[in-house]
Amino acid sequence: MAKAKITLEDGTIVSIEGNPDEVTTILKQFSGPHKKNKRNKKKNTSDKNSTPKTKRKKGQIALLNELIDEGFFTKKRTVKEIVECCSVNKATTIKSKDFASALTRFIRDDKLKREKNESGRYEYFVK
């Protein structure tokens, strides 16, 4: 009697026992470049009764745009102050290093200006 174990894409482990021809036939169905059921697994997104998608978190660029619109950068602000504001007022936890590229883009696009303060840290503000 031939035996085989298959691990499916979802992690399910299937044990197969039978004569060699039966096991070979089943193994061919689950392996190879063609997956018959993969096409049929597409969800119908036009269905009105489908579950709603979860809202994605706002990225750094969207948060910075909101803060500019709200007047947050009328005063000079450090990265630490930006992170604290997002944590407290926007309920979003983003590390200070994650703002680096977004702040650089905003400076390059003239949306924000920056200057070093007395302690050598950059402060960001609207011109």
N, C-alpha and C positions, 0 to 999 in steps of 0.2 A: 504494500500500500504506500502510495506517495503522499507526502505532506508538504505544505508550504504555508508561509505567513506573509501577509501583505499589509503594509502600513498605508492607509489612504491619506489623501491630502489634508483631511481634517484631523488626522492623528489616530483614527480608529484602526485597531489591529484586527485583521481577519485571518483566522486559521482555516486552512483547506485540507481536507483529507479525501482521498479517492484513488482510483487507478491512475496511472501516469497520463493517459489520454485526457481524462476529466480534469485533472489538475492543470495540465498544459492549456487546455481550452479556456479555463477560468483565468489563468494567469495572462493569457493573450488579451482577454477582455479588459483587464485592469492595467495593462502596461502598453507601452508603445506611444507613438507620437499623436495618435488620434484619441480624443476623449469624447465619446458620443454625447454624454450628458452635459458637457460644459456649455454648449450653445443654448441648451434649454434652461439653464440656470439663470439666465439674464432676468433681472427684475423688470417688470413693466412699470416704468416710472410715470406713465401717464395715468395710472390707476388712482382715482381720487381717494380710495379707501386705504391706500398704502400708509405705512407709518411715516410720520413726519421726520425729516432729517434733523439731526441735532445741530444746534448753532455752533459755528466754529469760533474759536477765540480770536480776538482782534490781534493783529500783528503790531509790531513796533511802529510801523509807518502810520497805520490807522490811528493808533493811540497818540502819536505825536501831532498828527493833524487835528485831532480832537482838542488836545491841550492848547494848541495855537489858537484854534477857534474860540476856546473858552477864555483866552487871555492869560493863560498860565505863564507864558513867557514874556509878559510885559516887564517883569522883574527878572534879573539874572538868576539862573537856576543851575545847580550842579547836577551831575548824573544821579547822585544819591537822592536829591530832592525829587527828581523825575520818577525814580523807582518808587519812592515812598508815596508820591501822589497817585501813581497807578495802582499801588497796593491798597491804599486806603480808599480812594475815590472811585476807582474803576474796578476794584475787586479782581485785579489781574496781577499775578506774580511773574515778573520778568526780571532776570538778573541784569545788573548794570552792564556787563560785557555784551549782552545781547542787544543793547541799544547802540553800540559803537557804529555799526555800518549805517543804521538809519540816521543817526545824528550827522555822520559824515555826508550822507546824501543830501540832507536838509541844508547843510552849510554850503555844499557845492551848488545846490539849486537856489541859493540865496533866500531860503525860507527862514533860516536862523543865522545868527552871528554867534561867535564865541570869542571869549577873552580869558586869559589866565588871571586868577585871583591872587591874593597875597600868599596863599599856601601852595601856589603852583598848579592848582586844579582848574580845569576849564569850566567856565560858566556860559550857559547858552541863553540867548534872548532874541526877541524879535527886534529888527532894526527900526 
